[in-house]
Amino acid sequence: GDSVTQMEGPVTLSEEAFLTINCTYTATGYPSLFWYVQYPGEGLQLLLKATKADDKGSNKGFEATYRKETTSFHLEKGSVQVSDSAVYFCALRRGGAQKLVFGQGTRLTINP
Amino acid sequence: DVKVTQSSRYLVKRTGEKVFLECVQDMDHENMFWYRQDPGLGLRLIYFSYDVKMKEKGDIPEGYSVSREKKERFSLILESASTNQTSMYLCASSLGTGGYGANVLTFGAGSRLTVL
């Protein structure tokens, strides 16, 4: 079945460091791919998405490129801030399906 | 601003009790979902509904049931709570098929359930 695998956390970085959170997927067909973020005490909210191969999603300085050849959707940010501390979830939606399949989440902590 | 509201942020129940978790959305979304969130396991889908009175099992439906009598409300029911159902429960909604928003879930803030 469909699945999403994220890099193990937690991840701790200093402010202004470069961030990469790895995400790979297994799915039939051409899924849409998402990154959701969960700030402390809140529900998940959409960070960015990509719906076809080579698409780049971007928001709030974060980027991720849909790589079909490597079945990956890695999240990157050039310079993280303390306010980026949160749990990040990679997810996929197979075409025609209504539900999302989520990875296990990666907790990110940014120290000043 | 679109909103998904979960009625209880924190609940403590005893083993064997019947538990209701309520979720209401004000966006006229067709689809509604219940996920549970556990450390190291991410989000796992329990049930979802794509229309009033319609429901489909997700990946872990055992021990749960749902009810959707009105479009805006989706309830999760634990018929006889057990300690392994201690978890964070997240409700979400989305538009039906088609349109920009069809892929995007809007989540509630979550209900943390502890079963003693």
Chai-1 contact restraints between the chains, C-beta under 6 A:
chainA,res_idxA,chainB,res_idxB,connection_type,confidence,min_distance_angstrom,max_distance_angstrom,comment,restraint_id
A,S32,B,N103,contact,1.0,0.0,6.0,A-B,restraint_1
A,E42,B,A109,contact,1.0,0.0,6.0,A-B,restraint_2
A,G43,B,F107,contact,1.0,0.0,6.0,A-B,restraint_3
A,G43,B,G108,contact,1.0,0.0,6.0,A-B,restraint_4
A,G43,B,A109,contact,1.0,0.0,6.0,A-B,restraint_5
A,G43,B,G110,contact,1.0,0.0,6.0,A-B,restraint_6
A,L44,B,F107,contact,1.0,0.0,6.0,A-B,restraint_7
A,L46,B,V104,contact,1.0,0.0,6.0,A-B,restraint_8
A,R93,B,N103,contact,1.0,0.0,6.0,A-B,restraint_9
A,Q98,B,N31,contact,1.0,0.0,6.0,A-B,restraint_10
A,Q98,B,Y50,contact,1.0,0.0,6.0,A-B,restraint_11
A,K99,B,L45,contact,1.0,0.0,6.0,A-B,restraint_12
A,K99,B,F48,contact,1.0,0.0,6.0,A-B,restraint_13
A,F102,B,G42,contact,1.0,0.0,6.0,A-B,restraint_14
A,F102,B,L43,contact,1.0,0.0,6.0,A-B,restraint_15
A,G103,B,G42,contact,1.0,0.0,6.0,A-B,restraint_16
A,Q104,B,G40,contact,1.0,0.0,6.0,A-B,restraint_17
A,Q104,B,L41,contact,1.0,0.0,6.0,A-B,restraint_18
A,Q104,B,G42,contact,1.0,0.0,6.0,A-B,restraint_19
A,G105,B,G42,contact,1.0,0.0,6.0,A-B,restraint_20
